[in-house]
């Protein structure tokens, strides 16, 4: 799975403990890299602004935002791609 650079920069901004020297694995467990409810709110807001989408509250949970591939899939669905 490949996403655009903006998405990856956004992940790295809100989850700063992601390894910088390597690519982000699509299945990386983001909670193990420090994604918590506070950083999740910032990440969601940034993604909504960046991609001109709205992510309904019922789609927001640490589970649905557990991996980069899960988040990217959600973003793409909200964009209608």
N, C-alpha and C positions, 0 to 999 in steps of 0.2 A: 504494500500500500504506500502510495506516495502522496504527500500533501504539499502545499505551496510553502514558500519560505516565510511568509507572514505568519502562518500558523505555527511553524516551529519557533520563530522568534517569540511569539506570544507565550507558548508553553514555557520556554526558557525564562521568560521574564517573571512569570508567576510561580514557577517551580525552579528556583535558582540552583537547586542541588542536582539537577540533571547533569550527567557527565558532558562537559564541553568538548572533549577531544573525540567523541564518537557520535555516530548518528543515533537518534532516538529510535529505539525499537518500537514498532507499532503496538506490541503487546506489553510494554513496560508497565509495571504496577506503579502508578503515579503516587499512590498513598505512601509507598515505601520511599519515595523521593521527597516526601514532605507535603503533598497536596492535602490541605485540610479545608475546613468549611470557610475560613476567612479567605484563603488564596483562591478557593473555588469561586467565590462571589466576584472577585476581581477578574479572574479568567473569563467567566461568563460574560461580564459586562464588556470586557475588551473584545471578545469574539463577536458579540452582538453588534458593537460599534464598527468593528473592522469589516464584517461581512454583511452589514445592513440586514440583520435577521433578529428575530425574537425567539428566545428559548423559553417555552412555557414552564412555569414553576413545577408542574407535575412531571416534567422530563428531567428535572434537576435532582441529582443525588450523587453521593460519592461513588455509588455503584455504576451509574450511567457515565460517570466521568472517570472511571477507573484506569482506562488506557488511552493512549493517543489515538489509536484506531477507532475506538468507540466515540471519542469526542469528534474526530474528523467526520465519521459517518453521520453523526447528529448534525453537524454544521452543514454538510452536503445536503442532507434531507431538508433542512430548514431553508436552504438556498434553492431547493427544487432541482438539484443537479442529479 
